[in-house]
Amino acid sequence: MTEFNPAAWRAFSDAIGSQWVLTTETDRQSYFDHFAQDESLHAPAGAVAPANAEEVRAIVRIANQYRVPLWPISRGKNFGYGGSAPVMQGSVVLDMTRMKAIEVDRENGTVLVEPGVGFFDLYDHLQENDIPLWLSVPGNSWGSVAGNALDRGVGYTSYGDHAAQICGVEVVLPDGDLVRTGMGAMAGSPAWNLHHHGFGPSWDGMFCQSNFGIVTKLGLWLMPEPGAVAGYDFEFDQPDDLGWAIDTLMPLRKSGLIRQAPSIGNWLRSAAVMTRREEWTSNRGPLDESVVTAIRERFHIGWWSVQVRFYGDEEVVDASMRVLDRAFDNKPILSKLPARWKRGDPPEGSPMTGVPVSFPLANSNWHGGRGGHVGYSPVLPPSGDLAMDQFRRTYALYEKYGMDYHASFAMGERSLTNVNQLLYNKDDADMMGRVDGMFRELVADAKAHGYGEYRTHIDYMDLVAESFDFNDHALRRLNVKVKDALDPNGILAPGKSGIWPRGERP
């Protein structure tokens, strides 16, 4: 990139209004990744905040004229993966928080959202208008509906694979052109958000985790309100229970009986949002088993826990529950707490019923100080033995680096995603000195077993992209060809997912 030209700021101001061109030091710092080990590495030059797709197009044209790197964000709340900060230092954040239009197709169960629409926004819209459709929300629900789906985020209902629910997007390309995918390529098509494909190649997935375009509208399928929800909250007593629990649940998942993606998490996933480490020990080393036991007893939690839910008519839900009961007959369960909701009851109040929450953010306070975390999430086959092997190897690395084990295994239809969070205190220099080495060793360990991350922090996008090495990194070569064809000036999100423009490649 050429050196930033101040004339670009004036052009941005002319295009969208000077009040939406954000260049003060306070403005810049508001877009830092405050969970990052070194926030300065990804400091932006400032930000621009358009109100609509036409203003996005104007910003992109100006960026091409002045060779200004842009970093588009929806709401910038993806903490643990980079928040609103760009990969390339000195980029201009293109903040679409002001773009908050919502169009619900009540009859067909779809919604068309702009990037600034958050989960709480959409939930409130559905509730206030008495629309019987449910969201699927992530654990921390303060982010963007569109942004989460585009980053392949996951939720807790049977619509929890958010990227799979995308149906039709509107995109500003790096040259400023405006495109609609699928049936939306036909002007006025009523089937745009109803049918996943159009005519010819399908492009929706091309804009997930990529820097090939800026999504300004996104169609998403929502769940029709079910007649009932029922299931169990299971607690398991021993670390080794992970393997058989996964082998018990995965056949029900693969058969389609369980349509959500149950996530079996360890005791710290539960405890870190309810307490802080300093309440239990002053020892900065690995937690003693007696401390772990005391925490578990206080909060009545297992070493592992998982919540399983069924959705549908009451008769179907009840029949599914009987199958689940049989599957766990004579298994060494610590506890099995039933949960039930039926239509007409007040909102149940959890992500399991599509209600957005933000309390999981409290886990960043586990160590005290300026808390934070970074996510590490490799994908492996759905085997209890492989999960146990992954757990033992990863747990050993947590111990090696003096970190507290915080992890879960999310059960996809044909895979497991081992979601780890490295919780830390940014004011603890010794702890922060261990984070980078540990993360790199975790990635190397996964790569040695053929496991790749499904998304990662901006610090590690090149590292993770490097691990996808089939045929001497053929996927990277394909990404580079597409990048150079669509974005010859390299202005859009340089370095996103390890995809760099010509002249900036590491």
N, C-alpha and C positions, 0 to 999 in steps of 0.2 A: 504494500500500500504506500502511496505517496504521503508526505507529511500532511497532517490535518490542516485544511484551509479555513481560516475564520470566515471567509465568504460563504461557506456552506451553512454556518449558523444563521446568517442573514437570509439565505435562501429558504431554509427551513421555517424561519419566522414568517416570511412572506407567504409561505404555503399553508401553514396551519395556525398562525397567530403566535406572537412572541411569548405569551403566557404559557404556551405548551412546549416551549423549547427550554430545557432545564439544564443549566450549565454552572450553577453555583457549586461550591464545595459541598454544601449540605445536600444539594440535589445529587451530586455524584456519589456521595457516601451512602445515600439511601438505596442505591443499586448495587452496593458491594455484597459479596457473599459473606455474611457475618458468621457462618459456620466454618469458613475456610481456614486452613492453617496459616496462610499468608494472604490476607485480603488484597494487598497491593498488586499481586500477580495478575489479577483480573479486573483491575479498576477501569471503569469506563470513562470516556471523555465527557459524557453527559447523556442526555436522553431527549427524545422527542415523543410526544403523546398524541397521536392522531385520533380523530373522532369517528372515522369511517373508512371504508375501503378506498375511496377516491383520494383521501389524504394519505393513505399508505402508498398508493401509487405515485403520488407527487413526491413523497419522501424518497422512494426508491429511485425515481428518475434523477433527483438531486444528488443522491449518493453515487450514482453512476457518473454524473457530470464531474463531481469533485473527488471521486475515488474514496468515498467514506465507508468504512466497514460498519455494517448495521448488525445489531444483535436483537432479533425480535423476541419479545416475551408476551405471554398472555396476561398473567398476573405476577409472575416472578416468585412464586411461593414454594418452589420445589427444593426446599432446604434438604441438605444431605447430598444433593446432586449439583448444587451450584447456585440455587436461588435465581436471582435476576442478573447475576454477573456474567459477562461474556468470556469466552475462551481467550480471545485476543485482547490484551490490554489496549486501552485507547479507543475501543469500538464505541459507537453510539447506540445506546439501548433504544429500541423501537418498542415503546411501552403501549400496549393496546388495552390497558385497563379501562379506558373510557368507552370502549366499544362493548355495549352491554345489551344489545337487542336480543329478545327471546321470542321465537315463534313456535307455538306448540300445536301439533296436529292431534287434537284430543281423540278423534275417532280412530286414527291409525297408530297412535302411540309413538310418535316421533317428536323431536324438537330440533329446531335450527337455532344455533347460538353463535353469537360473536365471541371473540376470545376473552373479553373482560368479564364474562358471566361466570361467577363463582358458584360453587355447590350450594352455599347458603342462599344465594340469589335465586337460583332455579328452584330450590326446595320451597322457598317462600312464595314464589310465583305460583307453583302448583297448589300450595295450601290455600293461598288467598283467593284463587279462582276455582277452588273445589274441583280440581282436575284429578281423576283417579289413576294417576300414573306415578310410578316410583323411580327414584334415582338409584343408581349404584354409586356409593361414595367411597373414597379411600379413607384410611385411618385418620389422617390429618386432612380435613375437608375444607380448608380455607383457600385452596387453589382454584384454578380455572377448570371448568368442565371440558372445554376444548383442549386446553394445554395438557391436562392429565391424559386424555385419550390419545393425543398425538405422541406423548412420551411413553405410551403403552402401560399406563398406570392400571392398577387393579383395585377392585372393591370386593364387597362381601356377599352380594346377592347372586342369583343365577345369571345376572347380566354383568358380572364382575370383570370380565375381560373387556375393558373399555374400548380398546382399539378395534375389537371385533364388532362392536356396535356402531362404528362409524359408517355412515351411508351418505356419501356425497359431500364434497367440500368446495368452497370457493377460495381461490388462491391468487395472490399477486405474485407473478413470476419475477425473477431478478431483473428483467428488462422493463418492468412496469405493466406488462400485459395482465389482463384479468381473465381467469379461466374457471369454469365450473366443471366438475368431473361427473362421470356416470350419466344418468338421465338428465342431470342438470345442464349438460352440454346442449340440450334442446331448449330454446328460449320458452319459458313458461311451462315447462314440464311439471305436471302434478305428481309424477312418480320419482322426483329427484331423491327424496329421502326415504323412499319405500323399497327401492330395488338397488342391490349393491353394484350392479354393473350397468354399463351403457352399451355402446357399440364400439368395437375395437378394444385396444388395451385398457386395462383398469389401472387407474392412477392414484386412488385414495391412499394406498399404503406407501406410496413413494414419498409422501410428505410427513410420515411418522419418523421422528428422530433424525430428520434430514435438514439440509440447508439448501434445498432446491426451490423453495417458495415460501410465502408467508400466508398462512391460512387465515382468512378474514371471516369466513362462516363455516360452520361444521354441523352436519346432520348427524343425529344420534338416535338410536332406538332406546326407548324407555320401557320398563316393565309395567304391564297393566296390573293394577292393584289386585293381589291375589285374594282368594276367599279366606285363606288361613296361612299361617306360618307356624311351624313346629320343629322342634329339634332338641338337642341336648348340648350342655356345656360339659365336656369331659375333662377330668383332671387325672394325670398319671403320675405315679410316685417316683419312678426311677429313670435315670438317663437312658437306660437300655430299652425302655418302653417305646421309644421313638420308632424303632424298626417294625415291631409287630402292629403298632397303631397305624402306621402308614400302609402296611400290607393288608390290614383289615378294611381301611377306608377306600383304597385305590380301586379295588374291583367294583365298588358301588359308584365310584366316580366315573370309571371307564364305561360302565354299563349305561350311564345317563341317569341313574336313580338319584344320585347327588349331582345337582346342576350348578351349585355354587363351587367355589374353590376354597375348601377348608384350609386354614392356615394353622399348623401346630407350632406353637411358640414356647420358648423356655420360660422359666419362672421370672427372669429379669424383664422380659417384655411386659409382663403384668405389673411387677413391683416398681419399675422405674417411673411409672406415672403416679404412684401413690406414696412414695417415700424417697428419701435421699440417703446415699451411702453413709454419710457422716453420722446418721442416727444410729448406726449399727456397729461401726468400727472406725478406729483412727488409723488402722493399719493400711498403708498404701499399696501393699502387695496383693497377691491373689486372695480372694475371699475364702476364709476358713469355712469348712462344711457346716460347722455349728452356726455360723452367721446365716448361711443360706437356709438352714433348717428353721432358724428363728424367724426369718422373714416370711418363709412359706407358712409357718404356723400362724403368724399374726394375721396374714391376709387370706388364709385358707386356700392356698393355691398349690398345684402340683409342680413337679419338676418340669413337666410339659402340660400344656392345655390346648384344647381345640374346641371350636364351636361349629356344630353341624346344623344346618337348617334345610327344611323342605318348604316349597312354595306351591300353592295351587288350591284347588277345591279341598274342603275338609276331608272328604272321603279319600282322596288321593294322598293327602298329607298323612292321614292316619295309617293308611296301608304302607306307606314308605317308612313310617316310624316302626312298624312291626318288623320290617326287614332289617332295619338298623339295630333293633333290640336283639334279633337273632344273631346278627354278625358279632355283637359284643358279648354274647352269652359265655359265661365261664372265663372271661378275660379279666386280668388283674387290674381293674379300674380303681383308682383312688376314690373318685366320686363321679356322679352322673346327675346333673341338675337339669330338669326339664324346663323348656321354654315354649310358650304358646301365645299366639296372637290370632285373633280372627276379625274379619271385617266388621266395623262398628265399634271396636275397642278404640280407646285413645291411642295416639302414636306410641309405639313401644320405646322409641327413644334411642335406638342404637344403629350403627351402620348396617346391622343385619336386616333391618327393615327400611333401609334407604334414608335414614336420618343423618344429616351431616354433623360431625363433632370435631372438636379441636383439642380435647384433653390429651391425646397422645403426644402433643408437643412438649408436655411436661417432662418427658424422659430426658430432655437435654439438661435438666437440673440434677441429674443423678449424681454427678461429681461436684456440683456446686460451681461457683465462679461463673465465668462466661462460658456456659455450656454449649456444646455442639455435637454433631455426629456426622459421619460419612457412611454412605450405604455401599454394600458389596453384595451382589446378588447373582451367583452363577446358576445355570440351569442344568439339571441332571435327569437321567431316566427315573421313572417312578417305582423304585425298588427300595424296600425297607433296609436291605443289606447295604445298598449303596448309600442310602441316607445315613445309616449308622457310621459307615466308613468316612463319609464327608464330615459328619459331626465330630468324630474322634480326631481327625486330622486338623480340622479348623479349631476345635476347642484347645488342642495342644498349641496352636499358634497364638491364640488369645493368652494362654498361660505364659508362653515364651516371651511375649511382649508386655506382660503385666497388665492386660486389659480384661475387663469383665465381659463374659460371654453373653451376648444379646442376639438371639437369632430365632428364625422361624423357617418352616418348610411349607410353602404354599403349593397345594395340589391342583395342578392343571389337569386337563382331560387326559393327557399322555405324558406329563412331565412333572418334575418338582423344581420349584425355584427356592433356593436357599438364601433367604433375605437376612443379611447380617447388618447390624449397626455397630459401628465403633463409636461408643460414647466417650466423650473427653471433656476436659476443662481447659479452655484456651489459656487460662492464667497459670497453668501448671506446665512450665517449660520442659521438665523432664518427660512428662507424659506426651506432650506434643512432639517431642523429638523421636518418639517411637511410632507415631501413627503412619508416616509415609512408608517406612520400611515394612511395617506389618501389612499394609495394604498391598504393596508390591509382591510380597511373599504369598499372600492369599491368591492374587491373580495368577502367579506362577504355579502355585499348587493346583488350582483349578485347571489351568491349561495343560498340565502334565497328565490330567485325567480326561482331557477332551471336553471340559466344561467351559462354556463362555458366559460372560455377563450379559444380562438382557438390557441393562442401562447402567450408566456410571456417572461419577462426578466429573465436572469439567477439567479437573486436574489430571484425570486419568483416561481421557477419551482416546488419546493417541496410543497409550499403553494397551487398552482393551482392544482397539481396532487392530493393533499389531498381532493380537492373539488369534484373530480370524484369518488363518494363513493358508487355507487350501489352495493348491496350485500357485504357490508363490504369491499369495495375496491377490487372487483374481478378483475377489469382491471389491477390494480397494481400487483396483484398476478400473472396474466398471463404474464405481462411484465417481472417480476422478474424471472419466470421460463425460459422464452426465453433468458434473459440476462445470467443467470447462465449456460444454455446449450451451448450457442454460445461463451461466453466470461468468462470461468471459472477463469481466472486470473484477471478479472475486469480491463483490461487496456484501454478500449475504452470509452472515454467521460463519466467518472463517474458523475452521477447526472443529465445528460441530460434528460430533460422532467420529472424529478423526478424519473428516473430509476437508481438505485445504484447497484453496484456489492456486492456480499456477503462480509461481514466484514466492509463495508463502509456505510451501510444503517443508516440513522438517527434514 
